[in-house]
Amino acid sequence: MQSPTPAGTDEERRPAVVLAIYSWNMVLALLALLGALAAFGGQATAGSRTVDVSLAEQILAAVESASFAALLIILATLLTRRQRWVRRAQMATLSIAIALGAVSLLVAALLPGQGVQASALTALLVLVVDAAAIVALTGQRVAAWYAGRDGRMPRYVGGTIVFWAASSAVLIVLQALR
């Protein structure tokens, strides 16, 4: 008696790390959506003091968080497509998130009166998990799985990455000026 044959070969099966990164994207998207809502608090903590935040900065912070959430949800839904640009877009997004997070933490640590808060350890943990996701995406099995068609990244994905990165950079500058 023959055993049933699997639906596909090992190359056709989705690596488990892709599903783990999908889950991580969704967790980050949920946190970013919460950040979009929290942006309308009207105040921010700068070191040991609380400062008022202008309505324009609140709106920018909310739109920045919402665009990051949208980007992560878009990428999560596309992760199961076997196209090289999806993997590259995911790696670029996580790389930019690490760079922006590191610069933000550095600004908080170096500027007088800012100080490093307890939330910095949480932010650092998120950056480490992002880096682990990038390392997982560079693995041989994952790279082979994404070796399908190599189309161009849609403009809406690239535009969302650029908008999110630019608005995040503006917020870091505003953080430094407080």
C-alpha positions in Angstrom: 0.0 0.0 0.0 1.4 3.4 -1.0 1.4 6.4 1.3 -0.3 9.5 0.0 2.0 11.8 -1.9 2.4 15.3 -0.5 0.7 18.1 -2.3 4.0 19.6 -3.4 7.7 19.2 -3.2 9.8 20.8 -0.5 10.6 23.7 -2.8 6.9 24.4 -3.3 6.0 24.4 0.4 6.0 27.7 2.1 8.8 28.0 4.7 7.6 28.4 8.3 9.6 31.5 8.7 7.4 33.3 6.2 4.4 32.6 8.4 6.3 33.8 11.4 7.3 37.1 9.7 3.6 37.4 8.6 2.6 37.2 12.2 5.3 39.6 13.3 4.1 42.1 10.6 0.5 41.8 12.0 1.7 42.4 15.6 3.7 45.4 14.5 0.7 46.7 12.5 -1.5 46.4 15.5 1.0 48.3 17.7 1.3 51.0 14.9 -2.4 51.4 14.8 -2.4 51.9 18.6 0.3 54.4 18.1 -1.8 56.3 15.6 -4.6 56.6 18.2 -2.2 57.5 21.0 -0.7 60.3 18.8 -3.8 62.4 19.7 -2.9 62.6 23.4 -1.9 66.2 23.1 1.3 65.7 25.2 4.6 63.9 24.9 7.2 63.0 27.4 10.6 64.5 26.9 13.0 63.1 29.5 11.4 63.8 32.9 9.0 66.5 31.7 5.8 66.5 29.8 5.5 68.9 26.8 2.5 70.0 24.8 2.4 68.8 21.2 0.9 70.9 18.4 -2.1 69.6 16.5 0.0 69.5 13.3 2.6 67.3 15.0 -0.2 65.0 16.4 -1.6 64.6 13.0 1.8 63.9 11.5 2.5 61.3 14.2 -0.9 59.7 13.6 -0.5 59.6 9.8 3.1 58.2 10.2 1.9 55.4 12.5 -1.1 54.7 10.2 1.1 54.6 7.1 3.5 52.1 8.8 0.6 50.0 9.8 -0.8 50.1 6.3 2.6 49.2 4.9 3.0 46.2 7.2 -0.5 44.9 6.4 0.2 45.3 2.7 3.4 43.4 3.0 1.9 40.7 5.2 -0.8 40.0 2.6 1.9 39.9 -0.1 4.4 37.7 1.7 2.8 34.5 0.4 3.5 35.6 -3.2 6.6 34.0 -4.6 8.0 37.2 -6.1 11.4 38.5 -5.3 10.3 42.1 -4.9 8.0 41.1 -2.0 11.0 39.8 0.0 13.1 42.8 -0.9 10.3 45.2 0.1 9.9 43.4 3.5 13.7 43.5 4.1 13.8 47.2 3.1 10.9 48.0 5.5 12.5 46.2 8.4 15.9 47.8 7.7 14.4 51.3 7.6 12.5 50.6 10.8 15.7 49.5 12.5 17.6 52.6 11.2 14.9 55.0 12.3 14.4 53.3 15.6 18.2 53.4 16.3 18.4 57.0 15.4 15.4 57.8 17.6 16.9 56.0 20.5 20.3 57.7 19.9 18.6 61.1 19.9 16.8 60.4 23.1 20.1 59.2 24.7 22.3 62.0 23.6 20.2 65.1 23.9 20.2 66.8 27.3 16.9 66.5 29.1 15.7 63.7 26.9 17.1 60.7 28.8 16.5 57.1 28.0 13.2 55.8 29.3 12.1 52.3 30.2 10.3 52.1 26.9 13.7 52.2 25.2 14.3 48.6 26.2 11.0 47.6 24.6 11.9 49.5 21.4 15.4 47.9 21.4 13.7 44.4 21.7 11.5 45.2 18.7 14.6 46.3 16.7 16.3 43.0 17.6 13.3 41.0 16.4 13.2 43.0 13.2 16.9 42.2 12.6 16.2 38.5 13.3 13.4 38.7 10.7 15.8 40.1 8.1 18.3 37.4 8.9 15.6 34.8 8.4 14.6 36.3 5.1 18.2 36.0 3.9 18.2 32.3 4.6 18.8 29.9 1.7 15.4 28.2 1.9 13.5 31.4 2.0 15.5 33.0 -0.8 14.9 29.9 -2.9 11.2 30.0 -2.2 11.0 33.7 -3.4 13.0 32.8 -6.6 9.8 33.0 -8.6 9.0 35.7 -11.0 10.9 38.9 -10.6 8.4 41.7 -11.3 8.7 45.3 -10.3 7.6 46.6 -7.0 4.2 48.4 -7.3 4.5 52.1 -6.9 2.0 52.2 -4.1 4.3 50.0 -2.0 7.4 52.1 -2.8 5.4 55.3 -2.2 4.2 54.1 1.1 7.7 53.1 2.2 9.0 56.6 1.2 6.1 58.4 2.8 6.5 56.5 6.1 10.3 56.9 6.2 10.1 60.6 5.5 7.4 61.3 8.0 9.3 59.3 10.6 12.4 61.3 9.9 10.5 64.5 10.4 9.1 63.3 13.7 12.7 62.4 14.9 13.8 65.9 14.0 10.8 67.4 15.9 11.7 65.1 18.9 15.2 66.5 18.9 13.9 70.1 18.9 11.7 69.6 22.0 
